[in-house]
């Protein structure tokens, strides 16, 4: 089974770049706040493939709902 939580970096122009898939939400949040935000401060998006829920994690570890200006997308396969 594929890991259901996809992690994306939100680029300055509003596009997103897929980084990796992770097994659960808590691990995804931890990876962002402890690894990614330290190495490359930015906003990161977690997409739950099962429910479609999207969460933005800011580099300062402040969490908020996904804003409407982030484009909606579907990832159908990883390869």
PyMOL commands that set and color helices and strands:
alter all, ss='L'
color gray80, all
select helices_A, chain A and resi 25-39
alter helices_A, ss='H'
color red, helices_A
select strands_A, chain A and resi 5-10+16-22+43-48+54-57+63-65
alter strands_A, ss='S'
color yellow, strands_A
deselect
rebuild
show_as cartoon
